[in-house]
Amino acid sequence: MNLKLYNSIAREKQDFQPIDPHNVTMYVCGPTVYNYVHIGNARPAVVFDTLYRVLRAIYPGVTYARNITDIDDKIINKSNDLSIDINKITNKFSDAYFEDMLALNTLEPDVIPYATQHIPDMIQMVETLVEKGHAYPADSQIEADKGNVLFSVPSMSKYGELSKRNLDEQEAGARVEVAGYKQYAGDFVLWKPSTEKEPGWDSPWGRGRPGWHLECSAMIKKHLGETIDIHGGGHDLIFPHHENEIAQSCCANDGKPLANFWMHNGFINIDGEKMSKSLGNFRLVRDLLQQYPGEVLRYVILSSHYRSEQNFSKDLLDSAWRTLDSLYGFIRGVAPIESLLNSSGDGFKALLDDLNTPVAISELYRLAKAVNQAKGDEQIALMQELKGLSDILGLLQQDPEQWFTLARGDNQLSAEQIEHYIQARQQAKQDKDFAKADQIRQQLLDSGVVLEDSREGTQWRRS
C-alpha cells in the first residue's frame, strides 16, 4: 500500500512520490520565540513528527527541517517592553520550546535553522526578485518608509493557487498592511528598515531586517533545495504566509514549485471555543505539562485526525490519561522487547492513509489487549508488533512501572496509595477476612483502579 497524503494545493488525497526516494525532504514552520508555546503550536510539531517517523519507516533517508524565527516585530516589541536584550528572549524561549517538544516525545529534526543565521541568503533572494522584476524598493518621500522592499503580487500570475484567492479578492486591509508606498495593496514586505534601536543588518537597501515570509523561503532553499517534497504547518498559515512563500520561491527560482505536497493541520479549540488572545483561553504547553505527562498531550493530539478541528478540554485530557493507564496496564509485567513494525498491519496501513492516527490508536489498543491475554511465543510476537506501532506513534515510550509512579491529579490515587491498599487486601485475605478484602477491591475499583490476581501476585491498572 502506497503512502497517500492530502495535498492542500490540490484539495485531494494523492499518492506520495518523493523527488528522490533516497532522501525525502520536509519542512515545517516552527515557532516565533517570544513566549512559551501554546497547545496549538504543539499540534503541528506532534503531527509532523509522526509523519517523519512514518517516512523514516518507508524510505532510507529523510531530511526534516523545522525552523526557529528569532527575528520578528513581536520579539522586538517584547524586548523593548521588558528592556531585555533580544538574544536573551530568543534563547530563553527557543530552549523552552525544545524542552516542551521533547516532553511530547517529538524527535529532534535533522535541521533546525535560525532565521538570524541566514540573513545573507535572504538578501540574495531579495536581490534576485528585484532583478527579475518581481520586487521593488519602496518609492516614498517619507523617511521612515525608505528601505522597504516589496514583492509585487501582480507580477505572479498564479498567486493565490494555494489559498484559492485571486487578485480581486485581495482587499486592502484584509490581513495585509495598507501602506502608501505599495504599488498594490496586496504587495508584501520582503525587507524592512530598522531604526538604530532595532536589530538590523546592512543590505543594498540600507540597514534593515527580513520580512517574516522571506525567512522560510531562504532557509528551505539553503538546506533542502529549490523544490521540496513536503511543506507543513497549521491551517492558519495557508494565507498569507504559505501563499507568500510560494510566490517568493517560485519567482526567484524560475517558476519551480516550492513544494510538491502542502499539508496543514486543523485548529485547536478550548472547551468548544476558538483559542485566541481576546478570549484569554490560551493553554500553554508548559502549564499543561505541570498537570499531565507529555504523552497524555501527545495522545490527545493524535486521537483526532490532523486535518480536523480539535477540541481540548480537561475531560478529554483526563480520559486520555485513563486510556494510557489501561494500555500500560495491559503490557505491565511483559518483558521489554525489540520492536518489529508490521507494515501490512491495520495500524500502519491507517497511517499510510493520510496519517489516520485515530484508527492507528484503536489498533494499538487492540494489540495491547491481545498481548495481555497471550502467552509464550504468541505474546512475544504481539509485543513486537505493538512496540513497532507504538514507536511510530510516539506512544508507550516509558517503562510501565515508571508510568504508574507519575504524579496524579487530586482525585486520583498515587501508586504508593494503591500499593498500600493491595498490601492491606493481602493481609485481609491471609486473616481470612474476605469481606474486607472484597471491600478494598471495590474501593479501588470505585477509584478507577482494576486489580488483576495471578500466580505471580496482584497487578493493577487504571480503568
C-alpha positions in Angstrom: 0.0 0.0 0.0 1.4 3.4 -1.0 1.5 6.4 1.2 -1.4 8.8 0.5 -1.4 12.4 1.7 -3.9 15.1 1.4 -2.3 17.9 -0.7 -3.8 21.2 0.3 -2.9 22.8 -3.1 -4.7 20.1 -5.0 -7.6 19.7 -2.4 -7.4 15.9 -2.5 -5.5 12.9 -1.3 -2.7 11.9 -3.6 -0.1 9.1 -3.9 3.1 10.4 -2.4 6.0 10.1 -4.8 9.2 11.7 -3.5 11.6 13.6 -5.7 14.4 11.4 -4.5 13.4 8.1 -2.9 16.7 8.0 -1.1 16.2 11.4 0.6 12.7 12.7 1.3 12.7 16.4 2.2 10.2 18.0 4.6 10.0 21.5 6.1 7.6 22.6 8.8 7.1 26.1 10.1 8.4 26.4 13.7 7.7 29.0 16.4 8.4 32.7 16.7 10.3 32.6 20.0 9.0 35.5 22.1 6.9 33.5 24.6 6.1 29.9 25.7 4.2 27.9 23.1 0.6 27.1 23.4 -1.1 23.7 22.6 -2.0 25.0 19.1 1.8 25.3 18.4 2.3 21.8 19.6 -0.2 20.2 17.2 1.9 20.6 14.1 5.1 19.6 16.0 3.4 16.3 17.0 1.6 15.7 13.7 4.6 16.2 11.5 6.9 14.3 14.0 4.5 11.4 13.4 4.8 11.8 9.7 8.5 12.0 10.0 8.5 8.6 11.8 6.3 7.1 9.1 8.6 8.4 6.3 11.7 7.0 8.0 10.0 3.6 8.2 9.4 3.7 4.4 12.4 5.5 3.0 16.2 5.1 3.6 16.7 8.8 4.0 14.6 11.7 5.3 15.7 15.3 5.9 13.3 17.1 8.2 13.8 20.8 8.9 11.8 22.9 11.4 12.8 26.5 11.8 13.1 29.0 14.6 12.0 32.5 13.9 14.3 34.6 16.1 13.8 38.0 14.4 10.3 39.4 14.3 8.4 42.5 15.4 6.8 40.6 18.2 10.2 39.7 19.6 11.4 43.3 19.2 8.3 44.7 21.0 8.8 42.3 23.9 12.4 43.2 24.2 11.5 46.9 24.3 8.6 46.4 26.7 10.8 44.4 29.2 14.1 46.3 28.5 15.7 42.9 28.0 18.3 42.1 25.3 16.6 40.4 22.3 19.0 37.5 22.4 18.1 36.6 26.0 14.5 36.5 25.0 15.0 34.3 21.9 17.5 32.0 23.7 15.1 31.5 26.6 12.1 30.7 24.6 13.7 28.6 22.0 15.2 26.4 24.8 11.8 26.2 26.4 10.3 25.1 23.1 12.8 22.3 22.7 12.1 21.2 26.3 8.4 21.2 25.7 8.6 19.3 22.5 10.9 16.7 24.0 8.3 16.2 26.7 5.8 15.4 23.9 8.1 12.7 22.6 8.9 14.5 19.4 12.2 13.6 17.7 14.7 16.3 17.0 14.5 17.5 13.4 17.6 16.9 11.2 17.9 20.6 10.6 16.9 23.5 12.9 17.6 26.7 11.0 17.5 30.0 12.9 16.4 33.0 10.8 19.2 35.3 12.0 21.8 32.8 10.8 20.5 33.1 7.2 20.4 36.9 6.6 22.9 36.7 3.6 20.7 34.1 1.9 17.6 36.3 2.4 19.3 39.4 1.0 20.4 37.3 -2.0 16.9 36.1 -2.7 15.5 39.7 -2.5 18.2 40.9 -4.9 17.2 38.1 -7.3 13.5 39.0 -7.1 14.2 42.7 -7.8 16.4 41.7 -10.8 13.7 39.5 -12.2 11.0 42.3 -11.8 9.1 40.6 -9.0 10.0 43.0 -6.3 10.7 46.7 -5.9 12.2 49.1 -3.4 9.6 51.4 -2.0 9.3 54.8 -3.7 8.4 57.2 -0.9 9.2 60.7 0.3 8.6 59.6 3.9 11.9 58.9 5.5 10.5 56.1 7.7 9.3 54.2 4.6 12.6 54.3 2.8 14.4 51.0 2.8 11.3 48.8 2.3 11.4 46.3 -0.5 8.2 44.7 -1.5 7.1 41.7 -3.5 4.9 42.6 -6.5 1.9 40.3 -6.2 0.5 41.1 -9.7 3.8 40.0 -11.2 3.0 36.4 -10.4 0.1 35.1 -12.5 -0.5 32.0 -10.3 -0.6 33.9 -7.0 -3.4 32.5 -4.8 -3.2 28.9 -6.1 -2.8 27.5 -2.5 -5.4 29.7 -0.8 -7.7 29.9 -3.9 -7.7 33.7 -3.7 -7.4 35.8 -6.9 -6.1 39.3 -7.0 -9.6 40.8 -7.0 -10.1 39.2 -3.5 -7.0 40.8 -2.1 -8.9 43.7 -0.5 -6.8 46.4 1.1 -6.6 45.8 4.9 -7.7 42.1 4.7 -4.7 40.6 6.5 -2.4 42.8 4.6 -0.7 46.0 5.6 -2.1 49.1 3.9 0.7 51.5 3.0 1.1 54.4 0.6 4.4 53.2 -0.7 2.9 50.0 -2.1 2.1 49.7 -5.8 -0.7 47.3 -5.0 -2.4 46.8 -1.6 -1.6 43.1 -1.6 2.1 43.5 -2.1 4.0 42.3 1.0 7.3 43.3 2.6 10.5 41.3 1.8 12.8 43.7 3.6 12.1 46.5 6.0 14.2 49.3 7.5 15.5 49.2 11.1 15.9 52.1 13.4 19.1 52.5 15.4 17.4 50.8 18.4 16.1 47.9 16.4 18.1 44.8 15.2 19.3 45.2 11.7 21.8 44.1 9.0 23.4 46.0 6.2 21.8 45.5 2.8 21.7 47.2 -0.7 18.6 49.0 0.6 20.1 50.2 3.8 20.2 48.8 7.3 17.2 46.6 7.9 15.7 43.2 8.6 13.8 40.5 6.7 10.1 40.1 6.4 8.6 37.0 8.1 7.6 35.2 4.8 11.0 35.6 3.3 12.8 33.8 6.1 11.3 30.3 5.4 11.8 30.6 1.6 15.5 31.4 2.1 16.1 28.6 4.7 14.3 26.0 2.6 16.5 26.7 -0.4 19.6 26.8 1.7 19.1 23.4 3.4 16.6 21.4 1.3 16.8 22.8 -2.3 14.6 24.8 -4.6 11.8 22.2 -4.6 11.0 20.0 -1.6 8.7 17.1 -1.1 6.5 18.3 1.8 5.9 21.6 3.4 3.8 21.5 6.5 2.2 23.8 9.1 -1.0 24.9 10.7 -4.1 25.7 8.7 -3.8 29.4 9.7 -0.6 29.7 7.8 -2.1 29.0 4.4 -2.7 32.7 3.8 -0.8 34.8 3.8 2.4 33.0 5.0 2.5 29.9 2.8 1.0 31.7 -0.2 3.7 34.3 0.0 6.4 31.7 0.5 5.3 30.1 -2.8 5.3 33.5 -4.6 8.9 34.4 -3.4 10.4 31.0 -4.1 8.7 30.2 -7.4 9.6 33.7 -8.8 13.2 33.5 -7.5 13.7 30.0 -8.9 12.3 30.5 -12.4 8.9 29.1 -11.7 10.0 25.9 -9.9 7.4 24.8 -7.3 8.4 25.3 -3.7 6.8 22.1 -2.6 5.0 19.2 -4.3 2.9 18.5 -1.2 1.4 21.1 1.1 0.0 19.7 4.4 -1.9 21.6 7.1 -3.3 20.6 10.5 -6.6 21.9 11.8 -7.2 24.4 14.6 -7.4 23.5 18.3 -10.4 24.8 20.2 -10.6 25.1 24.0 -13.8 23.9 25.6 -15.6 24.4 22.4 -14.3 27.9 21.7 -11.6 29.0 19.3 -8.3 29.6 21.1 -7.5 33.3 20.9 -5.8 36.1 22.9 -9.0 38.1 23.0 -10.8 35.2 24.8 -7.9 34.6 27.1 -8.2 30.9 26.7 -4.6 30.1 25.6 -3.3 26.8 27.1 0.5 26.9 27.3 2.2 23.5 26.8 4.4 24.3 29.8 1.4 24.8 32.1 -0.3 21.7 30.9 2.9 19.7 31.5 2.6 20.6 35.1 -0.7 18.7 35.3 -0.3 15.9 32.7 2.5 13.8 31.3 3.6 14.8 27.9 2.5 11.5 26.5 -1.1 12.4 27.5 -0.9 15.6 25.5 0.5 13.7 22.5 -2.2 11.0 22.8 -4.9 13.7 22.7 -3.4 15.4 19.7 -3.2 12.1 17.8 -6.6 11.0 18.8 -8.2 13.3 16.2 -7.3 13.3 12.5 -4.8 16.0 11.9 -6.9 17.9 9.3 -9.9 18.1 11.6 -10.6 20.8 14.2 -9.8 19.5 17.7 -11.4 20.4 21.0 -9.2 20.5 24.1 -10.8 20.1 27.5 -9.9 18.8 30.9 -12.3 15.9 30.4 -10.6 14.9 27.2 -7.1 15.1 28.9 -8.3 13.1 31.9 -9.9 10.5 29.6 -6.6 10.2 27.6 -4.7 9.6 30.8 -7.0 6.8 31.8 -6.7 5.2 28.4 -2.9 5.3 28.6 -3.2 3.8 32.1 -5.1 0.9 30.5 -2.6 0.5 27.7 0.3 0.4 30.1 -1.6 -1.9 32.4 -2.1 -4.4 29.6 1.7 -4.7 29.0 2.8 -4.4 32.6 5.0 -7.3 33.5 5.7 -8.2 29.9 9.5 -8.3 29.3 10.9 -5.4 27.2 11.4 -6.5 23.6 12.7 -5.0 20.4 10.1 -3.5 18.1 9.1 -5.1 14.8 7.0 -2.9 12.6 4.2 -4.8 10.8 4.0 -2.8 7.6 0.9 -4.8 6.5 -0.8 -4.4 9.8 -4.0 -2.3 10.2 -2.3 0.2 12.3 0.5 1.1 9.9 -1.9 0.9 6.9 -4.0 3.5 8.6 -1.0 5.8 8.9 -0.3 5.3 5.2 -3.8 6.6 4.5 -3.2 10.3 5.1 -1.9 9.8 8.6 -5.1 8.4 10.1 -3.9 8.3 13.7 -7.3 7.6 15.4 -7.5 4.3 13.6 -3.9 3.5 14.3 -4.5 4.2 18.0 -7.5 1.9 18.0 -5.3 -0.9 16.6 -2.7 -0.1 19.3 -5.4 -0.7 21.9 -6.4 -4.0 20.3 -2.8 -5.2 20.2 -2.2 -4.2 23.9 -5.3 -6.3 24.9 -4.1 -9.2 22.8 -0.6 -9.0 24.5 -2.3 -9.1 27.9 -4.2 -12.3 27.0 -1.5 -14.2 25.1 1.3 -16.3 26.4 4.7 -17.6 25.2 5.8 -17.0 21.6 2.4 -15.6 20.7 2.8 -12.9 23.3 6.4 -12.1 22.1 5.2 -11.7 18.5 2.3 -9.5 19.5 4.5 -7.4 21.8 7.0 -6.8 18.9 4.2 -5.6 16.7 2.8 -3.4 19.4 6.2 -1.9 20.1 6.7 -1.3 16.3 3.4 0.6 16.1 3.8 2.5 19.3 7.2 3.7 18.3 5.8 5.2 15.1 3.1 6.9 17.1 5.5 8.1 19.8 3.3 6.4 22.5 4.0 3.8 25.2 7.6 5.0 25.4 8.0 4.6 29.1 8.5 1.6 31.4 5.1 0.7 32.7 6.3 0.6 36.3 7.7 4.2 35.9 4.4 5.3 34.3 2.3 4.3 37.2 4.6 6.3 39.6 3.8 9.6 37.9 2.1 12.2 40.0 -1.6 12.2 39.7 -4.4 14.7 40.0 -6.1 15.5 43.3 -8.8 12.9 42.7 -6.6 10.0 41.7 -4.8 7.6 44.0 -1.0 7.6 43.7 0.9 4.4 43.0 2.1 4.3 46.6 -1.5 4.6 47.9 -2.6 1.8 45.6 0.2 -0.5 46.7 -0.8 0.3 50.3 -4.4 -0.9 49.6 -3.1 -4.0 47.8 -1.0 -4.9 50.9 -3.9 -4.3 53.2 -6.1 -6.6 51.0 -3.4 -9.3 51.0 -3.3 -9.1 54.8 -7.1 -9.3 55.0 -7.1 -12.5 52.8 -4.4 -14.0 55.0 -6.6 -13.3 58.0 -9.5 -14.9 56.1 -11.4 -11.6 56.3 -12.7 -12.0 52.8 -15.4 -9.3 53.2 -12.7 -6.7 54.0 -10.6 -7.9 51.0 -13.6 -7.5 48.7 -14.3 -4.1 50.2 -10.8 -2.9 49.4 -11.0 -4.3 45.9 -14.3 -2.4 45.4 -12.8 0.8 46.9 -10.0 0.6 44.3 -12.5 -0.1 41.5 -14.5 2.9 42.5 -11.3 5.0 42.3 -10.7 3.7 38.8 -8.2 1.0 39.7 -8.6 -2.6 38.5 -6.8 -5.4 40.3 -5.7 -8.5 38.4 -4.7 -11.5 40.5 -2.4 -14.2 39.2 0.0 -16.8 40.4 2.8 -14.2 40.3 0.8 -11.8 42.5 -1.5 -8.9 42.1 -1.1 -6.3 39.4 -3.2 -3.2 38.9 -4.1 -0.8 36.2 -6.4 2.2 35.8 -9.7 1.6 34.1 
